[in-house]
Amino acid sequence: MTRSLSIVIPAFNEEKRLPATIDRLKCYLTRPEWEYAEIVVVDDGSRDATVRVVQNIDTGGLPLRVLRNPGNRGKGYAVRNGVQKAKGEWTLVTDADLSTPIEELEKLWSAAGDSGARVAIGSRALDRSLVGVHKPLLRESAGRLFNVAVRLLTGLPFRDTQCGFKLFETSAAREIFQRQRIERFGFDVEALFIARQLGYSTIEVPVRWNDVAGTKVSPFGGLAAFLDPWRVRWHQMRGRYRR
């Protein structure tokens, strides 16, 4: 696999966390094995100084771009915006807090290369011993229940669709996300469902993960996400995911 990568980071009010995150990414991406690498921050209508802070970061020549959504459209919209403009041959979508350390990319990279998969997703459920700092019990229980619902309603075999650490071959990602209809937190389920509909092989890989305080998911948003597997099925029946 060509070591050509775009890292897409959806961001909403992340002025405090992004400088340290981008510094860690810079250290990782400036290694000589990378043929091409860039960071794409997609601002989802932040009300703080996220855009200005990112634009003032010195990356030492590593390409860093800031895209701006037309207002606060949701994480799914931000990811789609970033994927559509990624220049690398592969695209990693990761959260601004790097709750999964960037070094875990090597696991996804190796798994995709060995299996020929065009999508590799990080998973907290396959090996829970890799979870260092857990979410609060209520949130963690809700997450497990959500993934059970996803498997029952969509037929997806994955144990953890919501881990924010996913690697896509960029050409496949564009095919997937141009069919995306869900713009908020249920977009992960939809993207993986579309990948399966289009015949793109997907592999689930256990990764290290630590909960970081400051989640942007409200209790209402978390509950609303339980409707998204039904929405995915509805869009499928309407033929909206076809080639």
Steps between C-alpha positions, in 0.01 A plus 500: 500500500624845409577703812284793387262628766253775580390533862153653528405650838141623550513785751245698700634744762838328521734797546650348816560144383605539138846656549625201701326256265653654189842505664472123562385442144788708366753285684339187359451617142845650447665160520688411179276203410211729405493578128227757550311616809266784588266606779151626417307666783131547423345772715133433568386851584714547810415794721849526647837573336547153349562624146741776598693274738547230237600746232777632726654159576849449361518151349850531363386458141249220556186593302222616732167619362190635671162444337190675629150358500208738434409520867465215748389211278622202703795265521382292206479805276849606612649160423339496157635848428851394596495170313384666180803731505764257628810474280659187643434153358375395844297705747499459877207654686588569863363704787655827613586356842701205360325266741651231279873580477616570147755219526208253490468586132771242435258226610235617256756549227641148542155342525381670180818407316494136610130448427454724199222686680420850382362604838656427841328614818633528852308308764478530877282190530722229352755527780376705793833459680631766260261758644702698753248760618138392470202722433258556790299184563173638362659614174692176459188291560304712251777451245488122535122501469525720190738258331266209572219698337721576201582133443136395530357773278765529230668160493842660542735255674715756680522519878583872509379729223549822698872507571621820335807344339437374148725450197359511147654466159417849379339399172270262689429764764378744237264237359371430850458852631340646188204272584492603865171642630556510877699806603533456874630227729330204334700556182752228593234230476381634167851521354579141595165383367559676168850352476348156533229580244768609253705187560794664675658258745528638854711366785459576871822537698546526880673825599608680814253764618462739793196709581578871498281743690303752296278288275291694248222239507202628699266254676228593249740448209596159635136395529419634155776283353291191583269603215779504245513122431132526407581794273771294332252224426249755368755653263599153383139413418473826306802397293714794607820300549517338159783563257 
